[in-house]
Amino acid sequence: MTVTAIVGANWGDEGKGKMTDAWAAQSSYVVRFQGGSNAGHTIINDFGKFALHMLPSGVFNPNVTNVIGPGTALDMGVLLDELKALSARGVPTPKLIISDRAQIVLPVHRLFDELEEERLGSNSFGSTRRGIAPFYADKYTKLGIQAADLLEPARLLKRLERLLESKNVLLQHLYGQPPMQAKDLLPELLEQAKLLAPYIGDTASLLQKACIHGEPILLEGQLGALRDPDHGIYPFTTSSSTLAGFAAVGAGIPPYAIQQVVAVTKAYSSCVGAGPFVSELHGAQAEELRKRGGDAGEYGVTTGRPRRVGWFNAVATRYGCRLQGATSVVLTNLDVLGYLDEIPVCVGYETDEGIIDCFPITSRLEEAKPVYKSMPGWKSNISDIRQFDDLPLAAQKYVEFVESEIGVPIATISVGPRRDQVIAR
C-alpha cells in the first residue's frame, strides 16, 4: 500500500495545496482529514488560480476520488460554493465523497466564533471566525451533528434542539443576544443536505479497501505542526490536530498504512494569526519579502490578512518535522529569495537561560530572540530551473544548509506557484 501524508512543518501556509495538486495525478484518492474552511490552499494549474477551503486539492484531476474524512469540520455552504465556482470556470465535476461521520459546522458555530472574538478584544486569538473552535467544542461534548443526521429530519431537529439548550443560555446571558430556535435553522440545513446527499457515504470502508489493494492515497493536512493544540504554540493554535499522527484517525485508515510523511516548509517563514513568531521581520524588510512572496504576495487565503513574515526558522522547522515524523521535506518559495545579497537563517533562540536550539513552550518562546547565521544570496531568477545541479551554487548551498539544520532530506524544491515549477532531488 502507498499512503502519503502531506503536512505542514510550521504555522500553515507552507504550500501543501500546490504539492497535493501536483502529485494528485499519481494518486487514486486525495483525503482531507482535519480542519475546516478556516484555512485555504492556493493552487495554480491549467484551469487558472484557485483558493480551496473545503474541497481536497485533488479536485482538478478527473481520475482522483476526493474524500472529506470524518475528522473534518464540514462547512456545507462553503463546499457548495466551491463546487459551483469550479463548474463556472470550466473544471469538470470532481469525484467527491463525504464521510457520513463528518460533522457539520452550523450557523451558531460561526456566530459564537464572532461573538467570542469581539468579547476578547485585544486578547483575541486571531480566529478566522469560521466557527472552528465552537464546532470542535461541540464535537467533543457530544453535541455535534453528523452528515448522516442530515438525511433524517426528525433526528436532525432533536439534535439541534439539544445543542441549542446550552447555547441559548450563553447567547442571552454572556453575549446579550436573542436565543436561536432549532426550527429556524432546519430549512437551510435540509436544503443543503438535499444537494449534498449524493456525495455522503462510508468513506472509511472505501479507504480501508484501497489500502488493502495498494492504491495510492494522499492525505492532505491543513495548517502546520506549530498550530497543533497539543504540541504547538498553545493557546494560539487551531482546534484539531495538524499532525500526520492524526491523519489515520481523521481519514479512517490504520496507522501503519501511512508509509511516507512529507513535511512542507517555505524557504523563509510566514504565518497568519496571533502568537509568538521569533524570526519575524517588521517594517520595510517585511514588506519587501511579503510583496515578493508567492504568486500574489503573502496574504492569507481565507482572511486576506497580510501574513507575518520572517527568515527561515530552523529551530521551529526542525521541531515541526520531528512532530510530523517527516520522511522527507518539500522546500517551497525558494525563488522568492533571489533578490537578497545575504539570507539570514534562525539557528537558535537567545533566552534568559542562554542560547538554545530546541523549541520551547509558549511562555519561554514569547521572550526568545533569534540567533542568525547568514548565507550568501544568489541574486538571480531561478523560477525556470528544473534540475538541482542547475541552481546557482549559493542556492544549492542554502538548500543543503537548511537540510543539515532540520535533519530531514529535502527531496523536492518548489521554485514558483505553478505545479510544473518543481525540482526533484
Secondary structure, DSSP 8 states (H G I E B T S, - for coil): --EEEEEESSSS-SSHHHHHHHHGGG-SEEEE-SB-TTS-EEEEETTEEEEESSS-TTTT-TT-EEEE-TTBEE-HHHHHHHHHHHHHTT----EEEEETT-EE--HHHHHHHHHHHHHHGGG-----SSSHHHHHHHHHTT---BGGGGG-HHHHHHHHHHHHHHHHHHHHHTS------HHHHHHHHHHHHHHHGGGEE-HHHHHHHHHHTT--EEEEEEEEGGG-TTTSSTTSS-SS--SHHHHHHHHTS-GGGEEEEEEEEESSEEE-SSS--TTB--HHHHHHHHHHSTTT-SB-TTT--B-EEESEEHHHHHHHHHHHT-SEEEEE-GGGGGG-SEEEEEEEEEETTEEE-S---HHHHTT-EEEEEEEE---S--TT--SGGGS-HHHHHHHHHHHHHHTS-EEEEE-SSBTT-EEE-
